[in-house]
Amino acid sequence: MKTKLILFFLTLVTLTTSAAELKVTKGMTLNYRVHDGEKNYRFVVNIDELVPRVSFTWIMTTSPKCPTGKLIISLEAWRTAAAQFNYFDNGDTTLKDQTAVFVSQYVYSALKGEGKCKMTPDQAEEEFMNIGAEKYKFTLKTGELGVADFEADAMHCESNGEKKHKMWISDSRSTPIILKMDLGWTIELESIDDNYSSQLPLSYVLKSEDLIALPGKLRHDPFVNYILAKSQNDYTMTPTCSRAPSAKNHDVFEDYLTLDYSFNMNGFRMLFTNDVLIAVYFYNKTKQKDQEWAKYKGVVPYGLNLDMTRADVEKILGESNSKKQPDIANYDDKHLQIYYSSDDPKKGKIIFMTLDKGK
């Protein structure tokens, strides 16, 4: 069954004295909230490319399926399309006569110049009127500035039919994107993550203390951005969705989106839940759950290295806190777990180790 959703796309905001200019930047993450009857879920967009054509990956937190895919908008659609694509199936799509995220240059010019335009936002053509300028608020998250509220200039548009469908479109000729839409079901932008805005030069070398501090950081943190940029996209990202009671109120259920970034050729892995880095993995050359991992060659936390035996590790860290599983050593005060090839302290070597953010 197809999931009904119009994919909207916002841009990285240039932080100047003017809040009017919105610019799309490769690597951004756009976080939307969808309300469709009793359904209420997140819609996450990651920008892959902007030239020569727009492409992005998307994820919906409609547990348990967690559909995902890649969408491409053709150059002709960007120029002239008056219809939007709003049915997303798991998999990839190329649009030739529709737009998703943006309205086309034709639609923007008509609304801005003539104040009206015929569009097909869902199943039927409607004439929309530009009824005036408004400010649209969302949250901007960047590694440099942290979290801040931002107001974007928007055109408030309404259809002239009985249903009075509504759109809020970014007032930017170069990036006319839909910020919010109400077609009887709604989707609206909640926040933007500037995931590739990093203060760290690529020549920077991660230190032990940098790695120890990683768990608990957000996905737009400069150190996380540095790792993603340094890898040059040499990783796979696997999403998983679930729905569970809220940690604050067990009577309220929340959507949980887990993103698994696996750098198999580098022996490294990062696991995020709802944008928070919950665990970092360092692998020796091994195979775990049908995945092959190369040996991690970077610095390892706490002065350790992956060639050590358990006896070597205990000379540095002492004995572990738990003896329940002889081949696993837990150092709770350091949020560190080490998995050995054997429970023999002299023969057992490190298979992999993890750092987690704790409770």
PEQUI-V262511 format. One record per helix or strand of 3 or more residues. SS is the DSSP state (alpha for helix, beta for strand). FROM is the first residue (numbers start at 0). TO is the last residue. Records with the same first field share a line. If there is no record, write none. Layout:
SS = FROM-TO + FROM-TO
//
This chain:
beta = 28-35 + 38-48 + 53-59 + 67-72 + 92-94 + 115-119 + 125-141 + 145-158 + 165-169 + 176-181 + 185-193 + 235-244 + 252-262 + 267-272 + 275-282 + 285-287 + 290-292 + 327-330 + 335-339 + 348-355
alpha = 74-79 + 104-112 + 207-211 + 221-230 + 263-265 + 300-302 + 309-316 + 331-333
//
